[in-house]
Amino acid sequence: MSLKCYKYRIYPTKNQRIRLNSILDECRWLYNYFLEQRRDAWDKEKKSLSHYDQMNLLPGMKKQHTSLTYVYAQTLQEVATRLDLAFQAFFRRCKAGETPGYPRFKSADRYNSFTFPQTDCGFMLTCNHKIKLSKVGCIKIKLHRKPPAIIKTCTVKRMSTGKWFVFLVGEVEPAVPPISTSTVAIDIGIKTFATMSDSSKIENPKFFKQSEEKLACAQRKLAKQKVGTEKRARAKLAAARVYEKMKNQRHDFAHQHSRALVNKYSTIFIENIETNKFINPGQLRVFNRAQRDVAWSQFFTFLLYKAEDAGRVVVKVNPAYTSQDCSSCHTRKLMPLEQRVYHCDVCGLELDRDYNAALNILRLGTQSLASSLNNARA
């Protein structure tokens, strides 16, 4: 059994939307209150508060702040847990020497979800395609696929476009993929999203370019409106819808192609890259935008968890010089980015630049996998 998260659209009524927004406001207020409490306790007394200390304050707080009684008790406790996780991440980054990023207070736009951490009490799926949420009621839900048999938690989230979704985390049996013994290496790029060592390719859909004009128009209208007006709220919603469409397109694209690769190949070699390092402030703005649009990180994330769930092997390979080395004789030469065909002056090999890199990744990945297997047997 493994844990998986399932996302479903819900359709609350007008009164239910008011209740959901009210719960969000109360949770956000509590989060900010707990954060202020922790900050002041350390600044004034050098005292650290745990999330258990803050949970124990909730019964007394409900008497003073009566609107908290309209929120399910375990949902309020989860707010303290959420803040504690933020501090744990902060301290972890401090110890690692990274940029810490102290937990910050949440505005209405930055706090958009709350969680029911236990089934049957806080939430429950009913037999008539509805989900029952404590203190809210039964809400229509679009069950486009079968939910997990054992549900652990339910998170309700409001999107920037005003849509509402629930995220159900539960235990499921791993899916059995088709039997395969094929091996492939993947070279990622911008002109072509991915080039495989078997010469197949995945073209770059360029979702941003498709929506660029609509987004520019929506942003111009937003910039013209005064802050706090109803017209600005409508313009902000229009821009958010364009962003949401691009996000959904990238998400669907990554899911479909990562699933196809996992079903087809038993061993997959990919480049071990940190995509953020590719974003260079000194580069052309258009080039940076194209790198963000391809969303390599999201694709690799989906590929890795799908492969793990299916029992496939994914090996990360150091991509250094894979575009400069000849895949036949391993001679190295400089390859400017605009040069799309690799021509070896030694052996005469002439290949597509990305296909040559994929073959090099396949060779290095095979060597790395064989070496790790030999070490495991020794």
N, C-alpha and C positions, 0 to 999 in steps of 0.2 A: 504494500500500500504506500502511496505517496500523496503529499499535500498538493492541491492545485487550487487556483483561484479562477472562479467563473464570474463573468460580468454579464449582468442583465439590465435591460432598460425597465424602469418603472414609470407609471403614469398616475401620479397623485392628483386628487381633486384640488380645487382651489383652497378649501379649508385645510386639506392635508399639507399642501405646499406651505401655507402659513405656519402650521405646526412644525414642519421640518426646518423651515428657516429660523423659527424661534429656538428650536433645539440647538441648531448651529450657533446662534448668537450666544446662548447660555454656555455652551462648551467653549467657545472662543473667549468669553469673559473669564471663565474659570481657568483656562490655560494661561491667560495673561496675568491673572491674580496669583496663581501658583508660581509663575516665573518671577513676578515682582517680589513675592515672598522669599523665594530662594536667593535672589540677588541681594535683598536687604539683609537677610540673615547672615550672609557671608561678609558683606561690606561692613556691617555694624558689629557683629559678634564673632566673625570668623567661624560660623557654624554652618555645617552642611545638613540640609534636609533631605531625607529619602522620600520616595513616592509613598511609602507606607505611612510616614509621618503626616503627609498631606492628605492621604486617604482618610485618616482618622479624624481630620478636621471637618469632613463633609457633613456629618449629622448636625453639628453646631452651626455650620454655614447655612444649612437649609432653613434654619429658624430665622436667621438674619436676612438672607437673600431668598425669599419665599419662591421666586420663580424657578429656582433649581429643583423644586419638588415636581415640576412638570417634565423633568427629564429622568429617564430610567437610571436607577442607582448605579448599575454596573457600567453604564455609558459614562457617567461622571468619574468613576474610578479609572476608566480607561484613559481619560484626559490626563490624569496624573502619571499614568504609565507612559503615555506618549511624550510628555515633557521629560520624564526620566530617560527615555531612549535618546532624546535630543541631547541631553547632558552627557550621556555615555559616549555618544559620537563625538561631542566636543572634546572630552578628555582623551579619547583615543587619538584624535588628530593632534592634540597637544603633545602627547607622548611620542607620536611618530614624527614630530617636527614639521607637520604640515600646517597650512593656514587654518587656524582653529575654527573660526566662524561661530561666535557665541550665540546661543539660542536667542531669537529675537521675538519681540511682541508681534502678534498676528493682527493684521487688519481684516476687515470683512472679506476682502478678495483673496486673502492668503489662508483662510481657515474654511475649508469647504467640505469636510467629511466628519462623521462620527461613527463609532463602532459599538456593536452589541457583541460582547465577547463570549456569550454562552447561548446555545440554542434552546428552544422550548420555553425559555423564560422571557428573554428580550425579543425574540423574533421566531417566526415559524411559517413555513410554506403550507398553504392550505390546498385543498383538493380542487378548488375552482379557479386556478391560475391567479392566485393572489398571495401576497406576503403580508403577514401580520406583524407589525412593529409596535412594541410597547409604547404607550402614551401617544400613538399616532393613529393606529387602526389598520384595517385591511386595505392594501394598495394593489392595484392591478399591476401584474408583472408579465413581461414578454419572455416566456421560457423557450427561447429559440433552440435550446439543446437541453438534454437531460441533466439536472443538477446532481452534484455528488450525493451519494447515499448517506454519508455521515458528514454533516456540516458542523464546522467548528466555530467560525465567526462570521458575522455579517457587517459589512461596512457600507454605509449610505453616503453617496457623494453627489454634490451639486456641481455640474460643469459650468464653465464660463458662459455657455449659451443658454443656461437655465434648465437644461435637461437633467434628469435625476437617474442615477444608476445604483444598483446594489452589487457588491462584490462578495460572493460566497466562497469561503475557503473551506475545503473539505477533503476527506480521504477518498481516493479513487484507485482502482486497479490500473496499473500501467498498460497502455495499449500495446498489442503485439504487432510489430511492423512486418512487412513482407520480408521473406528470407532473401538475403543479398550477401555477396562476397566481393562486390565491386569497391574500388578505391578511387578517390578523386582528390585533387588539390584545387584550391580556389584562390585566384588573384583578384583582388578588388580594385576598382578604379572609378573614375568619374565619367569618362566617355562611354564606357561599358561598365555596368554595375559590377558584374562578376564574370570572369573568364575561367572555365574549367580546364583541367588537364586532358579531358577527353574531347577538347575543342568546342564543346557547347558553350553558349553564352547566355547571360541574363542582361537584357538591355536596360539602360537607365531610364526609368519612366519620367523623370524630371517633373515631379508634381508641383514644385514651386513655380517653375516656368509656366505651367498650365494655368495657374491661378494668380500669376504675378499682376496682371492688369486689374483683376477684380480686387485684389488686396490693396494695390496702390490707390484705387478709387475709394475704397472703404476707409483707408487711413487718411486720405485728404479730407473726406467729409467729417471724419472724427476730429481732425485738427481744427476745423473751422468752428466747432461748437463750443459753447461756454461750459466750464466745469460746473457740474451740479444740475444742469438742465435736463429736461426730459428728452430733448433732441439728441443730446450727447449720449444719453443712455441707449437710445435706439441705434445711434451710429456705432457705439462701442459693441453692441450686440451683433451688428452686421459684420464688423471686422472679426469678431470672435468666431462667427460661423465660417468664415473663409479659412481661418487658422484651423478650426476643428475638422473641416473637410480634408485639408492637407495632412493633418495628423492621422486621421482615419485611413486615408489612402496609403500612407507609409506603413502604418500598422498592418493593414491587410496584405500589402505587398510582401512585407517581411515574413508574415505568418505563412503565406502560401508557398513562397519559394524555399523557406527553411524546412517546411514539412515535406516538400517534394524531394529535397536533397536527402533528408533523413530516411525517407522511404526507399530511395533508390540505392544509396551507398551505405556500406557497412563501416568504412573508415574514411574520414574526411580530414584533410590537412588544410589549415587556415593560417593566415598571417597573424603573428602575435604583435599586435599594434595597439597603441593607446591613441584612439582617434582624436582626442583633444589636442595632442601634440601636433596634429596636422594643421590645426587652425592657427595661422601665423598672422599677427597684426601687421607685419610688414608686407604681406602678400596683397595681391589685388583683391578688392572687396568682392568682386564677382566670383573669383576663384574660391574664396572662403565660403561664400554663400552656397556654391555648388557642392562643396564638401559637406556642409551641414545638411543639405537637401538629400544626399544619398543615404544618410542615417546608417552607416556601417555598424556602429555600436549596437543599435537595436537589432539589426539582422543577426549579428553574432550572438547576442544574448538569447534570442529565440532559438537559434540553431543549437546552442550549447544545452539548453534545458530540454529541448525536444530529443536531442541525441542521448542525453543521460536517461531520460524516461524510456527510450526505446532500446537501450542497451547498445547503442552505436558508439564508436570510438571517434573522438575529435582530438586532433593533435595540433597544438600551436607551434608554428615554425618561425624562427627569426627571419624577417623578410629582407635583411641587409643584402644588397647586391643581387637580389634575385632578378631584377630588371636589367642588370649590367652583365651578368654571366651568360655565356653561351650554354644552352641546355644540352648540347652535343659534346663539345670538347672542353667546356668550362673556362674558356678564355674570357677575360674581363675587359670591357671597354666602356667608355663614357656614353651615356644614353640621355641626351636632353629630352625633356618632357614632350616637346613637340614632335619628336621622332617616333613614329608609331610602328615602324617595321624594324625588327632586329636583323642586322646583316653581319655575320661573323667573317672577319677578314682572314681567319686562319683555316677554318674548315668549309667556309662558303655557305653555312646554314642561313636560311632566310625565312623568318617566321614573324607572325604578328607579335608585337612587343609583349602584350599581356599573356598570350598563349605561351610564349617562351618563359615568362616569369612563373606561370602555373606549373610548367614542367620542372622548373628548378625547385619550386616548393614541394612538389611531389617527391623529388629525389631526396631533398633534405629531410622531409617528413618521414619517409621510409627508413632512412638511416637512423633518425632519432628514435623511431618506434622500435626498430630492431635492437638498438643499443639499450633502451630501457628494459626490453624483455630479457635480454642477456643478463643485465644487472640483477633483475628480479630472480632469475634462476640460480645465479651464483650464490 
